[in-house]
Amino acid sequence: MSKTVSRPWAAFCLAGLLGVCSARAGDVLTVRSPVELQVIQRDQRDRALVTVSGLIEGTADVIEARADLSPGASRGRAVGWAAIAQDDEIEEGKFAGAISLDAGGWYAFSVRARRGGDVVAEARIARVGVGDVFITAGQSNSANYGRPRQVAKDDRVVYYNGKGFVPARDHIPGGCGGGGSVWPLLGDLIAKAHDIPVCFRSASQTWTEVKNWLPEVKCRRFYLYKNLVECVNQFGRDGVRAVLWHQGESDSLAKTPAETYCDRLKTIIESLNRDSGYHIPWFVAQASFHPGSKAPQEEEVARGQRLLWERGIARQGPVTDDLLGKRYRCDGVHFNQLGLATHAERWFAALPPVYERKAGPVAKKSLEELRKEFRDLKLGMFIHFNLATYLNAEWVKGYHDPATFNPGGRIDTDAWADAAVSAGMKYIVLTTKHVSGFCLWDSKYTTYDVMHPDCPYQEDLVAQFVESCRSRGLKPGFYYCWRHPGFGDPEKHKVLPPECDPAKHSKEEQIEFQKKQIAELIGKFPDVFYIWNDALDDKVAPAEEINAYLKSLNPNILTSSNWWSWGRKGTPYMDIAITELRHFKDGNTATGETCIKLGRKWFWKKGSGGGNARGVMAHMKRAHARNANLLVNVDPDPQGRIVPSQVKALAEFGKMLEQESAEE
């Protein structure tokens, strides 16, 4: 309980006297805050101070409040009766205080007035939640021009209409148009995934160019920017999770240059941060298509939106320019049911960064700085451990029973980290998903992972690995295998989980799925510094597109890519160039990484062993002379243990390093 009122919630008080009750004649308790269906933005600790304010007609010694979890609520923690205001803090019947609640709900809120030990009045608000609040802004596809209207299935998804909170049933208040929107569908996805209430407040207006949103600019007798500020400030300081911006179609018609679009939206973002008094993350969609515009103008606007991502001004929202035709649009411009559903899924895939990292701006480093920091690490460990470990295969064919992944107990990832430390290594890269498609983390995009009901392990191995790295001062990196055309018959080497079986999904759908999974890894594990992309080259997706996407999630993430073609390995494609089982050429200037095997194979097979400290030393010196780090692979056995001969070789190598350092 706290007596410090964090937000006035003045706007919500106008909604009416929602909690009114009398226990004795002449004693009437009116609760002005919280109000029915109110969602309060949670903080970085997953909590919120909920303002409790109102009026007691009559006299009271103390005002108390409690919050109980409503039936069916699975997240949150009940809080018993706590004093909100007492004695002199109740002035002319008015009271105000706050109570701290964990994220979750709905909560059933009760407030009572006591005098002389007796309860003289009591009031109740049935549904109050602690979750996330989003401001939606842009033009028609952010407003109510889709068909049909949408209704949230989860009652924890609500709209704010400027006076009170209402169930999320289109049309969304504040947005123009009388049709449907993407927001109820997105709210359902967020509420289900994070088990929290969600609120949307719309500031969207149709037929608007980005210049119309600039401060002091009037658009059709309406100040869009002023309205945007008011929408944000209605929720108080730190009261909004993010702004979701979907706009640009009118700028394609207006032929707005990319730099102009970027500069104008940057001005709007910076102005809103100033006028709201805190930093609000913006997610900017790539939305430039209009049937009346031409491709060059659309690409120019899309490039302006990408510049915002690349420069760290905004985070990447969904790309919707490819959702075209009758399949996705009801009238050639606005989304139909499938278009709205796909739009919602893409917004949901874009949002992990706002959930896993603080809302404040990330200090963006230059690529030169990041590459220098990488080269300073010098030496890392590669861990090939996945379903292949149990199947005597390097490249697993088809899908296998998740029960196959059975180490027989908890894997000692601390031992992995200890082995790396003993060798003087500074980072470790783990095969989070290899050719089998099986995922070592608890992924929301597939059940084909360590948390599958049939998998005996039942623990997020990537989370375990990251914690072991953190505890030993090592940097964690994630290997992720992409589905390359070179894998051939999609019935053989699947690479992707069953939810995106390459035999049933297009290349575009596969790319979208893979981007979602990597976004999930980066969002879920903010400690990751490096994404090691296997089989990602120009036959899969353009480097610029994937790199921009990953850096929109974390501007300081490092990326590498292992070419499919042996003849092109070592050629830069992402931030770091890769060679495997051979070294870069003399005179190499690209920041690189040379990968070698300590054992006989990448993955464990019966009889695995190997390990030669002097051989590792020779490889390291040769790699360093050619502007590359050395990444040394180990292949843990089915119990997750690095074989003893490799542990011994790593320790011996570490001693050799120490001796060389002492001699220098």
GUROFI-890433 format. One line per 10 residues: for each residue z, y, x of C-alpha. Coordinates in Angstrom, 2 decimals. Example, Ala and Ser with C-alpha at 12.3 -4.5 7.8 and 13.67 -1.06 7.14 Angstrom:
// residues 2
7.80/-4.50/12.30 | 7.14/-1.06/13.67
This chain:
// residues 664
0.00/0.00/0.00 | -0.78/3.50/1.16 | -0.02/6.86/-0.30 | -2.92/8.48/1.51 | -5.80/9.12/-0.85 | -9.00/8.37/1.05 | -11.51/9.58/-1.56 | -11.15/11.85/-4.56 | -13.62/9.86/-6.68 | -14.08/13.03/-8.70
-17.44/11.93/-10.05 | -15.99/8.71/-11.41 | -13.23/10.53/-13.27 | -15.92/12.05/-15.47 | -16.80/8.62/-16.76 | -14.02/8.78/-19.29 | -10.49/7.60/-19.64 | -11.06/3.91/-19.01 | -7.49/2.75/-18.57 | -5.34/4.12/-21.37
-2.26/2.41/-22.78 | 1.08/3.26/-24.31 | 4.16/1.07/-24.14 | 6.55/3.48/-25.88 | 5.91/6.24/-28.35 | 5.08/9.44/-26.47 | 4.42/7.66/-23.16 | 0.68/7.39/-22.49 | -0.72/6.28/-19.13 | -4.28/7.30/-18.32
-5.95/5.82/-15.22 | -8.86/7.88/-13.93 | -9.49/5.80/-10.81 | -10.50/3.06/-10.35 | -12.85/2.65/-13.28 | -14.43/-0.37/-14.90 | -17.08/-2.14/-12.72 | -16.42/0.20/-9.79 | -17.50/-1.09/-6.38 | -15.77/0.47/-3.36
-17.48/0.25/0.03 | -15.69/-2.11/2.42 | -15.02/-0.99/5.98 | -15.57/-2.77/9.31 | -12.34/-4.72/8.79 | -13.68/-6.04/5.48 | -11.18/-4.00/3.49 | -11.05/-0.79/1.47 | -8.47/1.74/0.37 | -8.84/1.91/-3.39
-7.74/5.21/-4.87 | -5.38/4.90/-7.84 | -4.99/8.14/-9.77 | -4.32/9.31/-13.29 | -1.91/10.97/-15.67 | 1.32/9.94/-17.37 | 2.16/11.77/-20.59 | 5.92/11.56/-20.64 | 8.21/11.11/-17.68 | 8.25/8.40/-15.03
10.18/7.68/-11.84 | 7.48/5.56/-10.25 | 3.85/4.55/-10.77 | 3.00/1.04/-9.57 | -0.26/-0.90/-9.26 | -1.28/-4.48/-8.64 | -4.61/-6.29/-8.24 | -5.17/-9.88/-9.30 | -8.29/-11.89/-8.61 | -10.21/-12.42/-11.81
-10.89/-16.01/-12.94 | -13.78/-17.44/-10.95 | -13.47/-15.00/-8.04 | -13.59/-16.91/-4.75 | -13.24/-14.05/-2.29 | -10.46/-11.50/-2.04 | -6.67/-11.54/-1.98 | -4.33/-10.57/-4.77 | -1.84/-7.77/-4.16 | 1.44/-7.66/-6.05
3.13/-4.65/-7.57 | 3.30/-1.76/-5.11 | 4.44/1.83/-5.56 | 1.59/4.34/-5.78 | 3.65/7.48/-6.42 | 7.28/8.16/-7.19 | 9.68/11.00/-8.00 | 8.32/14.31/-6.64 | 4.93/12.73/-5.92 | 4.36/12.68/-9.68
3.68/16.34/-10.39 | 3.19/17.46/-13.98 | 2.42/13.86/-14.82 | -0.40/13.60/-12.29 | -0.30/10.87/-9.67 | -2.55/9.67/-6.86 | -2.22/7.05/-4.15 | -4.15/4.11/-2.79 | -3.89/0.38/-2.40 | -5.59/-1.68/0.30
-7.75/-4.57/-0.88 | -9.75/-7.24/0.92 | -13.47/-7.46/0.27 | -14.21/-9.49/-2.82 | -13.58/-9.50/-6.52 | -13.75/-8.92/-9.25 | -10.13/-7.76/-9.23 | -8.19/-7.16/-12.43 | -6.30/-3.91/-11.86 | -2.99/-3.15/-13.54
-1.10/0.15/-13.38 | 2.31/0.81/-14.91 | 4.82/3.65/-15.22 | 8.54/2.96/-14.90 | 11.50/5.08/-15.88 | 15.07/4.05/-15.22 | 13.91/0.56/-14.34 | 12.02/0.09/-17.62 | 8.23/-0.11/-18.00 | 7.31/2.78/-20.30
3.51/2.60/-20.14 | 0.87/0.29/-18.73 | -2.93/0.27/-18.34 | -5.50/-2.25/-17.14 | -8.99/-2.10/-15.66 | -10.66/-5.48/-15.99 | -13.17/-5.44/-13.12 | -12.93/-3.59/-9.79 | -14.57/-4.81/-6.58 | -14.68/-4.20/-2.84
-18.16/-4.77/-1.51 | -21.29/-2.81/-0.58 | -22.93/0.32/-1.95 | -26.61/1.08/-1.31 | -28.63/4.21/-1.96 | -32.25/3.46/-2.82 | -34.86/6.14/-2.17 | -38.62/6.50/-2.02 | -41.36/6.44/-4.59 | -42.50/4.25/-7.48
-42.02/0.79/-5.96 | -38.44/1.84/-5.20 | -38.00/3.07/-8.77 | -38.84/1.55/-12.17 | -42.57/0.85/-12.24 | -42.60/-2.91/-11.76 | -43.10/-5.37/-14.59 | -41.14/-6.94/-16.13 | -37.71/-5.32/-16.15 | -35.13/-7.23/-14.13
-31.55/-8.20/-14.94 | -29.02/-9.33/-12.34 | -27.75/-12.85/-12.94 | -24.51/-12.14/-11.10 | -22.18/-9.82/-13.02 | -20.94/-8.42/-9.68 | -24.24/-6.53/-9.27 | -24.01/-3.06/-10.81 | -25.73/0.30/-10.96 | -24.09/3.72/-10.78
-25.59/6.18/-13.25 | -23.89/9.39/-12.10 | -21.04/9.03/-14.58 | -19.95/5.43/-14.37 | -20.80/1.91/-13.30 | -22.99/-0.30/-15.48 | -24.39/-3.84/-15.20 | -27.60/-4.02/-13.17 | -30.16/-4.17/-15.95 | -33.39/-2.24/-15.46
-34.36/0.42/-15.62 | -32.15/1.60/-12.73 | -30.50/4.96/-13.57 | -31.60/7.84/-11.36 | -34.99/6.33/-10.61 | -37.98/7.45/-12.61 | -40.04/5.13/-14.78 | -39.07/2.74/-17.53 | -40.04/-0.62/-16.03 | -38.53/-3.03/-13.55
-37.22/-2.74/-9.99 | -36.41/-4.94/-7.04 | -32.71/-4.08/-6.97 | -31.15/-6.58/-9.42 | -32.88/-9.41/-7.52 | -31.72/-8.11/-4.13 | -28.21/-7.64/-5.51 | -28.09/-11.28/-6.62 | -29.09/-12.41/-3.12 | -26.45/-10.25/-1.42
-23.68/-11.15/-3.87 | -24.36/-14.86/-3.44 | -24.66/-14.78/0.36 | -21.66/-12.53/1.06 | -19.56/-13.26/-2.03 | -19.01/-9.58/-2.78 | -19.82/-7.08/-5.54 | -22.84/-4.86/-4.90 | -23.74/-1.42/-6.26 | -27.06/0.43/-6.19
-27.55/4.16/-6.75 | -31.17/5.30/-7.08 | -32.63/8.58/-5.86 | -36.27/7.43/-6.10 | -39.09/9.53/-7.55 | -42.74/8.60/-8.02 | -45.74/10.36/-6.42 | -43.76/11.86/-3.58 | -44.82/12.41/0.01 | -42.25/12.34/2.78
-42.55/16.13/3.13 | -41.26/16.50/-0.45 | -37.92/15.03/0.69 | -37.29/17.59/3.42 | -34.29/19.92/2.96 | -35.06/23.11/1.01 | -38.38/21.71/-0.27 | -38.91/21.80/-4.02 | -40.98/19.10/-5.69 | -42.01/19.64/-9.29
-38.98/21.89/-10.00 | -36.74/19.32/-8.37 | -34.99/19.22/-4.99 | -35.29/15.58/-3.87 | -33.17/16.05/-0.75 | -30.38/17.83/-2.61 | -30.30/14.99/-5.13 | -30.20/12.44/-2.29 | -27.18/14.17/-0.75 | -25.44/14.26/-4.12
-26.09/10.55/-4.65 | -24.48/9.76/-1.28 | -21.54/12.14/-1.68 | -20.63/10.72/-5.08 | -19.13/7.79/-3.16 | -17.06/9.86/-0.72 | -16.83/9.74/3.06 | -17.97/6.37/4.50 | -18.69/5.27/0.94 | -22.27/3.99/1.44
-23.39/0.96/3.41 | -27.02/2.03/3.93 | -30.03/3.89/2.56 | -32.96/1.63/1.62 | -36.21/3.62/1.90 | -39.51/2.39/0.43 | -42.13/5.16/0.46 | -45.43/6.03/2.09 | -48.22/5.30/-0.39 | -48.67/8.98/-1.26
-48.75/9.86/2.44 | -51.72/7.52/2.89 | -53.53/9.47/0.18 | -52.46/12.73/1.88 | -53.65/11.42/5.31 | -50.30/12.15/6.96 | -50.45/11.49/10.75 | -48.05/8.91/12.20 | -46.09/11.33/14.38 | -45.77/13.77/11.49
-44.46/11.06/9.17 | -41.95/9.92/11.81 | -40.76/13.47/12.57 | -40.33/14.38/8.91 | -38.30/11.32/8.03 | -36.25/11.75/11.20 | -35.37/15.27/10.01 | -34.30/13.90/6.62 | -32.15/11.18/8.18 | -30.43/13.54/10.62
-29.87/16.13/7.88 | -28.28/13.55/5.58 | -25.94/12.39/8.34 | -24.88/16.00/8.86 | -24.48/16.84/5.18 | -22.59/13.65/4.33 | -20.33/13.90/7.37 | -20.95/10.40/8.70 | -23.69/8.18/10.09 | -25.51/6.18/7.43
-27.91/3.43/8.56 | -31.42/3.73/7.15 | -33.69/0.76/6.58 | -37.30/1.89/6.35 | -39.91/-0.37/4.80 | -43.53/-0.51/5.92 | -45.16/0.66/2.71 | -48.51/2.41/3.03 | -50.93/0.62/0.69 | -52.51/2.43/-2.23
-55.79/1.35/-3.87 | -57.02/4.93/-3.68 | -56.53/5.29/0.09 | -58.49/3.97/3.05 | -57.34/1.48/5.68 | -57.26/3.98/8.60 | -54.98/6.35/6.66 | -52.73/3.46/5.60 | -52.46/2.22/9.17 | -51.55/5.73/10.35
-48.63/5.91/7.87 | -47.58/2.34/8.73 | -47.59/3.30/12.41 | -45.33/6.27/11.61 | -42.88/3.90/9.94 | -42.98/1.54/12.92 | -42.31/4.49/15.26 | -39.03/5.04/13.41 | -38.04/1.42/14.16 | -39.23/1.48/17.77
-37.41/4.74/18.55 | -34.16/3.53/17.03 | -34.19/6.23/14.33 | -34.13/3.68/11.52 | -33.93/-0.07/11.20 | -36.80/-2.17/10.02 | -37.00/-2.81/6.33 | -39.47/-5.16/4.65 | -43.22/-5.05/5.19 | -44.85/-4.95/1.74
-48.38/-3.88/2.65 | -49.54/-7.50/2.52 | -48.29/-8.11/-1.04 | -51.64/-7.32/-2.63 | -53.82/-8.23/-5.58 | -53.03/-9.81/-8.91 | -50.79/-12.35/-7.26 | -48.20/-9.66/-6.43 | -49.13/-6.47/-8.34 | -49.22/-5.91/-12.08
-51.61/-2.95/-12.00 | -52.94/-2.90/-8.45 | -50.10/-0.62/-7.30 | -46.77/-1.84/-8.66 | -45.13/-5.23/-8.29 | -45.16/-8.02/-10.86 | -42.49/-10.74/-11.10 | -43.59/-12.56/-7.94 | -44.05/-9.26/-6.13 | -40.56/-8.08/-7.07
-39.02/-11.41/-6.07 | -40.83/-11.45/-2.71 | -39.93/-7.81/-2.14 | -36.25/-8.66/-2.75 | -36.36/-11.61/-0.36 | -37.82/-9.41/2.36 | -35.21/-6.72/1.88 | -32.55/-9.42/2.11 | -34.06/-10.78/5.34 | -34.05/-7.27/6.84
-30.39/-6.52/6.15 | -28.39/-8.81/8.52 | -27.91/-6.07/11.16 | -25.99/-3.87/8.74 | -23.63/-6.73/7.93 | -22.96/-7.94/11.45 | -22.67/-4.71/13.43 | -20.94/-1.39/13.02 | -22.78/1.26/11.09 | -22.74/3.74/13.97
-25.82/4.33/16.09 | -26.57/1.92/18.94 | -27.09/3.54/22.34 | -30.64/2.50/23.11 | -31.47/1.60/26.70 | -34.89/1.87/28.23 | -36.84/-1.30/28.93 | -36.57/-0.52/32.64 | -32.77/-0.45/32.36 | -32.70/-3.71/30.42
-34.98/-5.44/32.92 | -32.87/-4.23/35.84 | -29.72/-5.51/34.17 | -31.46/-8.84/33.61 | -32.53/-9.14/37.26 | -28.98/-8.31/38.32 | -27.83/-11.48/36.53 | -29.97/-13.51/38.97 | -29.02/-16.98/37.73 | -28.57/-18.67/34.36
-28.09/-22.06/32.74 | -30.57/-23.57/30.28 | -29.09/-26.10/27.84 | -31.46/-28.49/26.08 | -29.34/-30.08/23.37 | -30.52/-30.77/19.84 | -31.74/-33.62/17.64 | -34.05/-34.76/20.46 | -30.91/-35.72/22.42 | -30.34/-38.56/19.93
-33.97/-39.70/19.56 | -35.08/-40.38/23.14 | -37.81/-37.75/22.79 | -38.83/-34.41/24.23 | -40.90/-33.48/21.17 | -39.47/-34.97/17.99 | -41.98/-36.09/15.35 | -41.33/-35.64/11.64 | -38.04/-34.97/9.91 | -34.99/-37.15/10.57
-31.74/-37.82/8.79 | -29.26/-35.03/9.72 | -26.73/-37.84/10.20 | -28.61/-38.54/13.45 | -26.85/-35.54/14.98 | -23.53/-37.25/15.61 | -21.63/-36.51/18.83 | -18.65/-38.50/17.56 | -16.27/-35.57/17.86 | -16.12/-31.89/18.67
-18.49/-30.85/21.46 | -16.71/-29.20/24.38 | -18.80/-26.06/24.76 | -16.07/-24.66/27.01 | -17.05/-27.34/29.51 | -20.63/-26.06/29.41 | -19.41/-22.56/30.17 | -17.08/-23.80/32.91 | -19.96/-25.62/34.61 | -22.02/-22.44/34.54
-19.16/-20.38/35.99 | -18.64/-22.93/38.76 | -22.27/-22.37/39.82 | -21.97/-18.59/39.81 | -24.24/-18.28/36.76 | -24.05/-15.18/34.58 | -25.77/-16.29/31.36 | -26.63/-19.38/29.32 | -29.59/-20.04/27.01 | -29.11/-22.69/24.27
-31.85/-24.44/22.26 | -30.78/-23.24/18.81 | -33.91/-24.79/17.23 | -36.40/-27.00/19.05 | -39.49/-28.97/17.97 | -37.44/-31.10/15.55 | -36.78/-28.02/13.37 | -33.08/-28.89/13.24 | -30.81/-25.84/13.56 | -27.56/-25.78/15.52
-26.14/-22.94/13.43 | -25.20/-22.63/9.78 | -28.44/-21.08/8.52 | -28.77/-19.64/5.04 | -32.50/-20.39/5.13 | -32.22/-24.16/5.45 | -29.86/-27.08/4.89 | -31.48/-28.89/7.83 | -28.72/-27.90/10.21 | -25.30/-28.88/11.54
-23.68/-28.06/8.19 | -25.87/-30.41/6.15 | -23.61/-32.62/3.98 | -24.91/-35.72/5.78 | -24.41/-34.30/9.28 | -21.08/-35.55/10.68 | -20.58/-32.51/12.92 | -19.86/-29.90/10.24 | -19.33/-26.98/12.62 | -21.55/-24.07/13.62
-22.36/-25.12/17.18 | -24.02/-21.79/18.05 | -20.86/-19.93/17.00 | -18.84/-22.31/19.14 | -21.20/-21.79/22.09 | -21.08/-17.98/21.77 | -17.28/-18.00/21.72 | -17.18/-20.17/24.87 | -19.54/-17.74/26.61 | -17.44/-14.79/25.56
-14.22/-16.37/26.79 | -15.77/-16.97/30.24 | -17.53/-13.62/30.59 | -21.01/-15.14/30.24 | -23.92/-13.65/28.32 | -25.32/-15.92/25.57 | -29.06/-16.26/25.01 | -30.89/-18.16/22.28 | -33.94/-20.37/22.70 | -36.07/-20.53/19.54
-39.24/-22.62/19.21 | -42.16/-21.16/17.23 | -44.72/-23.24/15.34 | -47.89/-22.93/17.47 | -51.32/-24.19/16.32 | -51.33/-26.31/19.46 | -48.77/-28.64/17.92 | -51.64/-29.92/15.80 | -51.11/-32.16/12.78 | -48.28/-30.58/10.76
-47.22/-34.04/9.60 | -46.23/-34.89/13.19 | -44.49/-32.07/15.05 | -42.80/-30.07/12.29 | -41.01/-27.42/14.41 | -39.81/-25.70/11.22 | -37.19/-26.96/8.75 | -38.26/-28.64/5.47 | -37.87/-25.37/3.56 | -40.91/-24.14/5.52
-42.70/-27.43/6.17 | -45.90/-26.44/8.03 | -47.81/-29.05/5.99 | -47.02/-27.03/2.85 | -46.76/-23.43/4.03 | -49.35/-21.01/5.39 | -49.23/-19.50/8.84 | -48.13/-16.18/7.33 | -45.27/-17.86/5.46 | -44.25/-19.66/8.65
-44.14/-16.40/10.62 | -42.07/-14.76/7.89 | -39.62/-17.68/7.91 | -39.27/-17.67/11.69 | -38.65/-13.92/11.75 | -35.93/-14.36/9.12 | -34.19/-17.05/11.17 | -34.24/-15.03/14.39 | -33.02/-11.98/12.46 | -30.21/-14.15/11.14
-29.25/-15.25/14.66 | -29.26/-11.70/16.00 | -27.29/-10.43/13.02 | -24.80/-13.28/12.90 | -24.16/-13.30/16.65 | -24.25/-9.71/17.94 | -23.18/-10.91/21.42 | -26.63/-12.40/22.02 | -28.51/-10.43/24.66 | -31.70/-12.47/25.03
-34.16/-14.33/22.76 | -36.15/-16.99/24.62 | -39.24/-17.55/22.46 | -41.02/-20.84/23.10 | -44.69/-21.29/22.15 | -45.01/-17.66/21.02 | -48.29/-16.19/22.18 | -51.37/-14.45/20.82 | -52.34/-17.52/18.78 | -49.12/-17.11/16.77
-48.41/-13.38/16.41 | -49.02/-10.15/18.37 | -46.32/-9.46/20.95 | -46.02/-5.84/19.81 | -45.30/-6.89/16.23 | -42.61/-9.44/17.09 | -41.03/-7.33/19.81 | -40.83/-4.29/17.51 | -39.28/-6.44/14.81 | -36.62/-7.93/17.10
-35.76/-4.57/18.62 | -35.41/-3.05/15.16 | -32.56/-5.55/14.72 | -31.03/-4.71/18.09 | -32.78/-2.12/20.28 | -31.20/-3.61/23.40 | -32.20/-7.22/22.83 | -34.30/-8.73/25.62 | -37.19/-11.02/24.79 | -39.26/-13.53/26.69
-42.09/-15.80/25.65 | -43.31/-19.10/27.04 | -47.10/-19.26/26.71 | -48.58/-22.41/25.20 | -51.38/-22.48/27.77 | -50.23/-23.68/31.20 | -52.85/-21.47/32.77 | -51.22/-18.34/31.31 | -47.58/-19.14/32.02 | -46.10/-16.37/34.12
-48.30/-13.77/32.41 | -46.18/-11.07/30.73 | -46.23/-11.20/26.92 | -42.76/-10.00/25.93 | -40.12/-8.20/28.05 | -39.63/-11.08/30.51 | -42.41/-13.29/31.90 | -41.71/-17.04/32.04 | -42.78/-19.88/34.30 | -41.55/-23.45/33.93
-41.45/-26.07/36.67 | -43.34/-23.83/39.07 | -42.83/-20.43/40.66 | -44.52/-17.09/40.23 | -47.21/-16.20/42.73 | -46.38/-14.23/45.85 | -46.32/-10.52/45.16 | -45.39/-10.89/41.48 | -44.22/-7.54/40.06 | -43.49/-8.61/36.47
-39.79/-9.10/35.71 | -39.67/-12.86/35.42 | -37.66/-16.01/34.96 | -38.42/-19.37/36.56 | -37.15/-22.43/34.68 | -36.37/-25.69/36.46 | -34.76/-29.00/35.46 | -31.62/-30.24/37.17 | -32.21/-33.69/35.67 | -35.35/-35.74/35.14
-36.23/-34.43/31.68 | -35.50/-31.37/29.57 | -33.51/-33.47/27.06 | -31.10/-36.28/27.83 | -32.39/-39.84/27.96 | -30.54/-43.00/28.86 | -30.12/-43.02/32.61 | -30.27/-39.24/32.89 | -28.73/-37.88/36.00 | -30.05/-35.87/38.89
-28.77/-32.76/40.53 | -29.27/-31.41/44.02 | -27.38/-28.31/45.11 | -29.63/-27.63/48.09 | -32.70/-27.94/45.90 | -31.28/-25.38/43.46 | -30.58/-23.01/46.35 | -34.15/-23.29/47.61 | -35.55/-22.64/44.13 | -33.27/-19.66/43.63
-34.30/-17.98/46.87 | -37.96/-18.52/46.11 | -37.57/-17.16/42.55 | -35.65/-14.08/43.71 | -38.29/-13.35/46.34 | -40.85/-13.22/43.54 | -38.96/-10.85/41.24 | -37.60/-13.60/39.00 | -34.27/-15.04/37.89 | -33.70/-18.77/38.06
-32.83/-20.63/34.84 | -31.49/-24.11/35.62 | -31.67/-26.70/32.84 | -28.96/-29.25/32.09 | -29.31/-31.98/29.47 | -25.98/-32.90/27.83 | -25.63/-36.47/26.55 | -25.17/-37.42/22.85 | -21.47/-36.54/23.08 | -22.44/-33.10/24.35
-21.24/-33.78/27.91 | -23.20/-32.58/30.92 | -23.69/-35.67/33.06 | -21.23/-35.86/36.00 | -23.88/-35.72/38.74 | -25.15/-32.41/37.35 | -21.63/-30.97/37.01 | -21.01/-31.93/40.63 | -24.29/-30.40/41.84 | -23.54/-27.13/40.05
-20.08/-26.90/41.60 | -21.49/-27.63/45.06 | -24.14/-24.99/44.56 | -21.45/-22.49/43.59 | -19.58/-23.17/46.82 | -22.78/-22.69/48.80 | -23.27/-19.31/47.11 | -19.72/-18.26/47.95 | -20.20/-19.29/51.57 | -23.43/-17.32/51.86
-21.76/-14.26/50.32 | -18.87/-14.53/52.78 | -21.25/-14.75/55.73 | -23.12/-11.64/54.53
